[in-house]
């Protein structure tokens, strides 16, 4: 499952239990020219990866039922150690911030976020990982 498969379209996996948030991310990321896979929870996101979906970036909510964003990142690190992850949360705390960073999360964003800032962070994550198409 190697990122950068020869085409120029990057795929971003969005994991959020709220449909409205997934729609917002899909709209922003699609407008930026990315392909988007969205999943309502960590289990379905992991299943998608295990079934062969190749992704270049993961955007995940922190607080979700059944599996937190941190638990998802821990599982993802075993499957996709080099794919950047952006953690988004409405429940920010210094503890979860440091836990996220210790797991190698690229950026930790508080909701609500500014669209332009989110776009900048997505581009930076893809660029730093060497997966930016530009």
C-alpha positions as a printed NumPy array, in Angstrom:
array([[  0.   ,   0.   ,   0.   ],
       [  2.271,   2.695,  -1.231],
       [  1.184,   6.279,  -1.57 ],
       [  1.642,   8.11 ,  -4.817],
       [  0.439,   5.483,  -7.251],
       [  1.399,   7.202, -10.474],
       [ -1.678,   9.366, -10.896],
       [ -1.735,  12.929,  -9.697],
       [ -4.895,  12.675,  -7.603],
       [ -4.186,  12.185,  -3.918],
       [ -6.664,  10.295,  -1.759],
       [ -7.63 ,  11.503,   1.688],
       [ -9.421,   9.298,   4.209],
       [-11.802,  11.264,   6.436],
       [-13.026,   9.62 ,   9.643],
       [-15.78 ,  11.377,  11.598],
       [-18.947,  10.079,  13.218],
       [-20.919,  13.194,  12.228],
       [-22.297,  13.132,   8.681],
       [-22.314,  16.937,   8.447],
       [-18.597,  17.067,   9.213],
       [-17.819,  14.385,   6.642],
       [-19.792,  16.346,   4.024],
       [-17.899,  19.541,   4.89 ],
       [-14.512,  17.812,   4.623],
       [-15.539,  16.16 ,   1.35 ],
       [-16.576,  19.513,  -0.111],
       [-13.38 ,  21.308,   0.924],
       [-11.04 ,  18.497,  -0.093],
       [-12.818,  17.774,  -3.388],
       [-12.645,  21.477,  -4.254],
       [ -8.891,  21.237,  -3.619],
       [ -8.699,  18.45 ,  -6.213],
       [ -8.366,  15.462,  -3.902],
       [-10.242,  12.181,  -3.934],
       [-12.041,  11.556,  -0.626],
       [-13.01 ,   8.365,   1.159],
       [-15.144,   9.039,   4.215],
       [-15.944,   6.653,   7.042],
       [-18.153,   7.147,  10.122],
       [-15.874,   5.339,  12.587],
       [-12.443,   3.89 ,  13.186],
       [-13.441,   0.28 ,  12.559],
       [-14.755,   1.005,   9.061],
       [-11.692,   3.162,   8.312],
       [ -9.339,   0.331,   9.32 ],
       [-11.407,  -2.141,   7.319],
       [-11.102,   0.108,   4.268],
       [ -7.301,   0.21 ,   4.633],
       [ -7.066,  -3.55 ,   5.193],
       [ -9.154,  -4.134,   2.061],
       [ -6.619,  -2.24 ,  -0.001],
       [ -7.794,   1.369,  -0.163],
       [ -4.643,   3.415,  -0.681],
       [ -4.575,   6.793,   1.013],
       [ -2.102,   9.652,   1.111],
       [ -3.483,  11.462,   4.175],
       [ -5.917,  10.741,   6.998],
       [ -8.107,  13.359,   8.685],
       [ -9.767,  12.011,  11.812],
       [-12.002,  13.307,  14.546],
       [-10.74 ,  12.825,  18.088],
       [-13.973,  11.945,  19.868],
       [-15.953,   9.144,  18.252],
       [-17.995,   6.287,  19.704],
       [-16.293,   2.887,  20.034],
       [-12.796,   4.066,  19.055],
       [-11.175,   7.416,  19.73 ],
       [ -9.039,   9.191,  17.172],
       [ -5.988,   8.327,  19.263],
       [ -6.871,   4.624,  19.219],
       [ -7.379,   4.854,  15.463],
       [ -3.973,   6.497,  14.999],
       [ -2.305,   3.735,  17.045],
       [ -3.884,   1.083,  14.801],
       [ -3.089,   3.049,  11.63 ],
       [  0.57 ,   3.364,  12.576],
       [  0.86 ,  -0.442,  12.364],
       [ -0.738,  -0.473,   8.891],
       [  0.467,   2.805,   7.383],
       [  3.421,   4.061,   9.405],
       [  4.363,   6.891,   7.053],
       [  0.949,   8.29 ,   6.094],
       [  0.361,  11.675,   7.75 ],
       [ -2.607,  12.11 ,  10.082],
       [ -4.45 ,  15.303,  10.973],
       [ -6.447,  15.126,  14.216],
       [ -9.476,  17.411,  14.5  ],
       [-11.323,  17.973,  17.755],
       [-13.931,  20.121,  19.428],
       [-12.683,  18.814,  22.79 ],
       [ -9.118,  20.066,  22.875],
       [ -6.936,  19.5  ,  25.884],
       [ -3.216,  19.738,  26.413],
       [ -3.18 ,  16.025,  27.287],
       [ -4.758,  14.911,  23.987],
       [ -2.538,  17.363,  22.119],
       [  0.621,  15.782,  23.53 ],
       [ -0.752,  12.252,  23.097],
       [ -1.462,  13.051,  19.441],
       [  2.022,  14.427,  18.883],
       [  3.615,  11.423,  20.601],
       [  1.819,   9.184,  18.093],
       [  3.221,  11.181,  15.203],
       [  0.1  ,  13.148,  14.312],
       [  1.089,  15.826,  11.791],
       [ -1.281,  18.494,  13.125],
       [ -3.895,  18.843,  15.848],
       [ -6.72 ,  21.217,  14.855],
       [ -9.451,  22.656,  17.059],
       [-13.034,  22.911,  15.774],
       [-14.391,  25.113,  14.491],
       [-11.509,  25.768,  12.131],
       [-10.927,  28.346,   9.428],
       [-11.243,  26.797,   5.968],
       [ -8.079,  28.439,   4.639],
       [ -6.055,  27.222,   7.601],
       [ -7.361,  23.669,   7.142],
       [ -6.419,  23.8  ,   3.448],
       [ -2.923,  25.025,   4.315],
       [ -2.44 ,  22.204,   6.838],
       [ -3.62 ,  19.551,   4.342],
       [ -1.186,  20.834,   1.706],
       [  1.642,  20.994,   4.243],
       [  0.996,  17.426,   5.432],
       [  1.051,  16.079,   1.884],
       [  4.112,  18.149,   1.001],
       [  6.125,  17.084,   4.053],
       [  5.371,  13.436,   3.399],
       [  6.577,  13.825,  -0.172],
       [  3.133,  13.064,  -1.545],
       [  2.15 ,  16.5  ,  -2.761],
       [  1.179,  16.419,  -6.416],
       [  2.211,  20.059,  -6.929]])
